[in-house]
């Protein structure tokens, strides 16, 4: 009988501790949101597994300008990425004030028609994105499987890979690095 009471007590205490952790986590999230506002969601982070200082095995013809640029930025979006859906309509105006003048867009998609729909839905025709069917080139040749990402190349060599959530924060972060020539900082 005592064993049953102890088992129930342990079960109740375990449930209470789990509930307490959930409440503290929710409270902390609300506190950060109220104090920091949107900055909780805005970030620029290096991709930890990006193959820096390497060049892709090959370059699609549409991206040869980036392969020769000094530096060049390749923005990577995916049709299955919710952050990409949010950022895509902002891209044309973001490129105008981007700190790197040679910028291209690659869209990874399991099917070409999904990528074409993504381009049309977000008005990206003037950006002339390159569609990576199945994400094969980005995955196999570049070594990137995440989006949205900004890949910085210097004469074809990957010098930085940054995951981001906001174009202005990405631009500011690039301006604070040594990735750009001095005249652009």
PEMOVEN-V398081 format. One record per residue. N is the residue number from 1. RES is the residue in three letters. PSI is psi in radians with two decimals (NA if undefined). OMEGA is omega as a letter, one per 20 degrees, with the letter a starting at -180 (* if undefined). Layout:
BEGIN
n | res | psi | omega
N | RES | PSI | OMEGA
N | RES | PSI | OMEGA
END
This chain:
BEGIN
n | res | psi | omega
1 | UNK | -0.75 | r
2 | UNK | -0.65 | r
3 | UNK | -0.66 | r
4 | UNK | -0.75 | r
5 | UNK | -0.75 | r
6 | UNK | -0.70 | r
7 | UNK | -0.75 | r
8 | UNK | -0.73 | r
9 | UNK | -0.75 | r
10 | UNK | -0.72 | r
11 | UNK | -0.78 | r
12 | UNK | -0.78 | r
13 | UNK | -0.69 | r
14 | UNK | -0.79 | r
15 | UNK | -0.70 | r
16 | UNK | -0.72 | r
17 | UNK | -0.74 | r
18 | UNK | -0.76 | r
19 | UNK | -0.71 | r
20 | UNK | -0.80 | r
21 | UNK | -0.73 | r
22 | UNK | -0.74 | a
23 | UNK | -0.72 | r
24 | UNK | -0.73 | r
25 | UNK | -0.76 | r
26 | UNK | -0.73 | r
27 | UNK | -0.77 | r
28 | UNK | -0.73 | r
29 | UNK | -0.74 | r
30 | UNK | -0.64 | r
31 | UNK | -0.84 | r
32 | UNK | -0.74 | r
33 | UNK | -0.75 | a
34 | UNK | -0.57 | a
35 | UNK | -0.77 | a
36 | UNK | -0.21 | a
37 | UNK | -2.42 | a
38 | UNK | -0.26 | a
39 | UNK | -0.31 | r
40 | UNK | -0.61 | a
41 | UNK | -0.27 | a
42 | UNK | 2.29 | a
43 | UNK | 2.78 | r
44 | UNK | 2.13 | a
45 | UNK | 2.43 | r
46 | UNK | 2.51 | r
47 | UNK | 2.05 | a
48 | UNK | -0.48 | a
49 | UNK | 0.26 | a
50 | UNK | 2.42 | a
51 | UNK | 1.27 | a
52 | UNK | 2.67 | r
53 | UNK | 0.42 | r
54 | UNK | 2.75 | r
55 | UNK | 2.55 | r
56 | UNK | 2.65 | r
57 | UNK | -0.64 | r
58 | UNK | 2.89 | r
59 | UNK | 2.31 | r
60 | UNK | 2.55 | a
61 | UNK | -0.65 | a
62 | UNK | -0.26 | a
63 | UNK | 0.23 | a
64 | UNK | -0.48 | r
65 | UNK | -0.70 | r
66 | UNK | -0.60 | a
67 | UNK | -0.37 | a
68 | UNK | -0.13 | a
69 | UNK | 2.75 | a
70 | UNK | 1.46 | i
71 | UNK | 3.01 | r
72 | UNK | 2.56 | a
73 | UNK | 2.29 | r
74 | UNK | 1.95 | r
75 | UNK | 2.31 | a
76 | UNK | 2.09 | r
77 | UNK | 2.87 | r
78 | UNK | 2.57 | r
79 | UNK | -0.25 | a
80 | UNK | 0.25 | a
81 | UNK | 2.09 | a
82 | UNK | -0.63 | r
83 | UNK | -0.64 | r
84 | UNK | -0.68 | r
85 | UNK | -0.70 | a
86 | UNK | -0.67 | a
87 | UNK | -0.52 | a
88 | UNK | -0.80 | a
89 | UNK | -0.36 | a
90 | UNK | -0.23 | a
91 | UNK | -0.86 | a
92 | UNK | -0.75 | r
93 | UNK | -0.54 | r
94 | UNK | -0.63 | a
95 | UNK | -0.60 | a
96 | UNK | -0.61 | a
97 | UNK | 0.20 | a
98 | UNK | 2.46 | a
99 | UNK | -0.10 | r
100 | UNK | 2.24 | a
101 | UNK | -0.52 | r
102 | UNK | 1.72 | a
103 | UNK | 2.39 | r
104 | UNK | 2.82 | r
105 | UNK | 2.27 | r
106 | UNK | 2.33 | r
107 | UNK | 2.04 | r
108 | UNK | 2.32 | a
109 | UNK | 2.50 | r
110 | UNK | -0.46 | r
111 | UNK | 2.50 | a
112 | UNK | -0.69 | a
113 | UNK | -0.57 | r
114 | UNK | -0.71 | r
115 | UNK | -0.73 | r
116 | UNK | -0.68 | r
117 | UNK | -0.71 | r
118 | UNK | -0.82 | r
119 | UNK | -0.83 | a
120 | UNK | -0.79 | a
121 | UNK | -0.59 | a
122 | UNK | 0.12 | r
123 | UNK | 0.75 | a
124 | UNK | 0.21 | a
125 | UNK | -0.68 | a
126 | UNK | -0.39 | r
127 | UNK | -0.31 | a
128 | UNK | 1.12 | a
129 | UNK | 2.67 | r
130 | UNK | 2.31 | a
131 | UNK | 2.15 | r
132 | UNK | 1.67 | a
133 | UNK | 2.08 | r
134 | UNK | 0.02 | a
135 | UNK | 0.35 | a
136 | UNK | -0.84 | a
137 | UNK | -0.81 | a
138 | UNK | -0.74 | a
139 | UNK | -0.92 | a
140 | UNK | -0.72 | a
141 | UNK | -0.62 | a
142 | UNK | -0.56 | r
143 | UNK | 0.47 | a
144 | UNK | 2.28 | a
145 | UNK | 0.28 | a
146 | UNK | 2.67 | r
147 | UNK | 2.71 | i
148 | UNK | 2.52 | a
149 | UNK | 2.56 | r
150 | UNK | 2.04 | r
151 | UNK | 2.20 | r
152 | UNK | 2.16 | r
153 | UNK | 2.52 | r
154 | UNK | 1.87 | a
155 | UNK | 0.86 | r
156 | UNK | -0.18 | a
157 | UNK | 2.28 | a
158 | UNK | 2.03 | a
159 | UNK | -0.34 | r
160 | UNK | 2.56 | r
161 | UNK | 1.99 | a
162 | UNK | 2.19 | r
163 | UNK | 2.45 | a
164 | UNK | 2.84 | r
165 | UNK | -0.06 | a
166 | UNK | 2.27 | a
167 | UNK | -0.71 | a
168 | UNK | -0.67 | r
169 | UNK | -0.65 | r
170 | UNK | -0.83 | r
171 | UNK | -0.77 | r
172 | UNK | -0.73 | r
173 | UNK | -0.70 | r
174 | UNK | -0.64 | r
175 | UNK | -0.43 | a
176 | UNK | 0.04 | a
177 | UNK | 3.04 | r
178 | UNK | 0.32 | a
179 | UNK | -0.35 | a
180 | UNK | 2.63 | r
181 | UNK | 2.65 | a
182 | UNK | -0.65 | a
183 | UNK | -0.26 | r
184 | UNK | -0.13 | a
185 | UNK | NA | *
END
